[in-house]
Amino acid sequence: MTALDNALAETTIGLYKTECTRTGSPFRTGPFARLSDIEQATSSWVAWYNNDRLMHRLGRRPPVEYEADYYAQIRDDQPVAHT
């Protein structure tokens, strides 16, 4: 693991702590009383983070929308244009 990998991991962990585990987070349904409560909140946050969050570098679009549009534009008989 390089220093850049470590920085990325620390940033993601910081986002997780701020957005998922804090009191009042939309990913929480109440206090964490059991391990399964943390697992459920984490699963919800990861699904949102990977699929639905708005990403600036994708034009403020969610990753799943961008990916769907990307593949809709590709045809088997044409090379993929990298942007």
Secondary structure, DSSP 8 states (H G I E B T S, - for coil): --HHHHHHHHHHHHHHIIIIISTT-TT-SS---SHHHHHHHHHHHHHHHHHTS-BGGGTSB-HHHHHHHHHHH--TTS-----
